[in-house]
Amino acid sequence: MTQPDDRLIVALDVPDALSGFALADTLGDSVGFYKIGLGMLTGGGLALANELKQDRGKRIFLDMKLFDIGATIEAAVRGIARFELDFLTVHGDPHVVRAAREGAAGSDLRILAVTILTSLDRADLDAGLIRPGDLREIVSERAARAFEAGAHGVIASPQEAAMIRALPESDGRLIVTPGVRPAGSALGDQKRVATPAQAVADGADHIVVGRPIWQAADPRAAAEGIIAELASPQAQRPNR
């Protein structure tokens, strides 16, 4: 039996909580950490998160990517913190991060700041009127500012993980990387990707994998294959 490796976070990007429970049942004790995103919020996502955490002992990453004025962020995060979940994403703007830390005060909830979405490239930033410059440098600068504002960690693509890990501000902070695809997997809507071993070797503490697991003919075998890769010599960075 493969022991769960919490460096792997499985994204439950399925239509509703019932589908999420079914996938969790299929994966069983091979997976210990799940991500539940905004797309499932109206499909019972919070109930799914709470049951997986409280009744099944799983760790939960709530991927809401919150963005609003400070007072609203603080109130929203304070409410989420009551669920005793593990990770929560907010956008990496310093005022958002500071408000989220206030809302999470007194809890074990870790605030992760989104730098630049892994589905975006330079053309997308141009269309959104984001300042010119190398995308990786912008990600690195946003990460540094988020750390300075109090973020426990950042979300960034595997291709920026090494650059962020080299920042002095990243010491003791988490790097969580979506956009991870085992060799041979389809890219889907991701544009900045790497394999699981490469992402960890480059500085990621956790990788997030969705479609390559839940679209597989045997999701448990797919997850266990990724866990085996994380234990290989190619993935030299230990979990925190």
C-alpha positions, -999 to 999 in steps of 0.1 A, spaced: 0 0 0 13 34 -10 15 58 19 1 93 13 27 120 6 12 154 14 35 171 -12 8 159 -36 -25 178 -34 -52 164 -55 -76 189 -70 -112 179 -67 -122 198 -98 -153 178 -103 -189 191 -107 -202 186 -72 -197 172 -37 -211 138 -46 -185 135 -73 -158 147 -49 -167 121 -23 -167 94 -50 -132 104 -61 -120 105 -25 -134 70 -20 -116 58 -51 -83 73 -40 -88 61 -4 -58 62 19 -33 68 -10 -41 106 -8 -41 128 23 -45 163 9 -72 177 -14 -79 210 -31 -115 223 -34 -119 253 -57 -143 280 -65 -160 260 -92 -175 236 -66 -186 263 -41 -222 261 -52 -220 224 -56 -215 217 -19 -178 224 -18 -177 237 18 -196 207 31 -172 184 12 -142 202 27 -156 200 62 -164 162 60 -131 153 44 -113 173 71 -134 164 102 -146 129 94 -118 115 72 -88 133 86 -77 148 53 -59 181 49 -78 207 28 -67 235 5 -96 258 -1 -88 276 -34 -110 307 -34 -85 333 -48 -103 360 -28 -100 396 -39 -119 425 -24 -115 455 -1 -97 448 31 -127 447 55 -145 422 33 -115 400 30 -109 400 67 -145 390 74 -146 363 48 -114 347 60 -125 349 96 -156 329 86 -136 303 66 -111 299 95 -138 284 116 -138 253 94 -103 245 106 -90 240 71 -53 241 61 -47 264 31 -67 293 16 -58 313 -15 -62 350 -19 -48 373 -46 -13 385 -38 -20 422 -36 -4 433 -3 -37 449 11 -55 416 4 -28 395 21 -26 417 52 -64 416 56 -65 378 51 -38 374 78 -60 395 102 -90 373 94 -69 341 100 -54 353 133 -57 327 161 -62 298 137 -39 274 119 -52 285 84 -23 292 61 -28 321 36 -14 315 2 -10 344 -22 -17 340 -60 11 356 -80 1 352 -117 -24 325 -126 -7 295 -142 -32 297 -171 -18 331 -182 11 341 -204 26 374 -215 -1 380 -241 -28 376 -214 -10 401 -192 -9 426 -221 -46 421 -226 -52 428 -189 -30 460 -190 -5 445 -166 28 463 -168 54 453 -194 82 430 -185 92 394 -182 64 373 -167 87 354 -144 102 386 -130 67 400 -123 58 367 -105 89 369 -84 83 405 -75 46 398 -66 58 369 -45 83 390 -26 56 417 -19 32 390 -7 57 376 17 64 410 30 27 415 36 26 383 57 16 355 33 25 321 46 32 310 10 25 317 -26 9 300 -56 32 300 -86 38 279 -117 66 253 -115 86 274 -139 89 302 -113 94 280 -83 133 281 -83 133 319 -88 109 324 -58 128 299 -36 159 320 -42 143 351 -27 155 360 8 118 366 17 109 330 9 128 315 38 104 294 59 75 301 34 56 277 12 55 274 -25 25 256 -39 25 248 -77 -5 240 -99 2 234 -135 20 201 -127 16 174 -154 32 140 -153 52 133 -185 29 126 -214 -2 143 -199 -23 168 -218 -17 204 -209 -54 213 -206 -58 250 -198 -23 253 -183 5 271 -201 34 271 -176 39 235 -166 65 210 -152 66 174 -141 61 166 -104 97 157 -97 110 188 -115 86 211 -96 97 198 -62 134 198 -72 129 235 -82 116 245 -48 79 236 -46 67 223 -12 34 210 -26 22 203 -61 -15 204 -72 -26 178 -97 -62 174 -110 -71 161 -145 -42 137 -148 -56 119 -118 -94 122 -119 -95 117 -157 -73 86 -156 -88 52 -162 -74 42 -127 -72 74 -106 -56 57 -76 -29 42 -98 -23 76 -113 -19 92 -79 4 65 -66 25 69 -97 30 106 -89 38 97 -53 64 73 -65 79 100 -87 81 124 -57 101 97 -39 125 93 -68 161 108 -68 149 134 -94 128 150 -66 154 161 -41 135 187 -21 120 173 12 85 181 23 80 208 50 
